[in-house]
Amino acid sequence: MAGSLNLIKLSVGTESVESLEAWHQTQRQRNAAAGHGDIITHTTRMWPRRDEELLAGGSIYWVIQGVVLARQPIAGLQERRGEDGIRRCAIVLEPGLIRTVPQPRRPFQGWRYLKAEDAPADLEAPQAGEDPLPHELASALAGLGVL
């Protein structure tokens, strides 16, 4: 379960939870090739000031096409410096995405803090043989307030 403080981030260019998972595999390969290890990261320009709270069980909630659809526990924060010498924060993420109850979100830039009480609940895992709701259906139901 997500901690008391989380992050929320738009997953720009992502069409589905599956395409976000595929992007994460690319991130793992890039990190391994760069000598950072077999880890998934999301690098951002800003270092979270409330890092201790995030590292106490927080997650990053992913907004995919205007709807929060998944979260991913935060495993750590690493400093990275680009070729320009600017300090950046690599948010290290646990492998695997946890699907959430769809929650519509308006566009915003960067990431934002998200309190646990404002975060969508985790979806129950599908039963054997069940498929998750298609993104379009989940978005439409969330927009209607059904989910």
Secondary structure, 3 states (H helix, E strand, C coil): CCCCEEEEEECCCCCCHHHHHHHHHHHHHHHHHCCCCCCEEEEECCCCCCHHHHCCCCEEEEEECCEEEEEEEEEEEEEEECCCCCEEEEEEECCCCEEEEEEECCCCCCEEEEEHHHCCCECCCCCCCCCCCCHHHHHHHHHHCCC
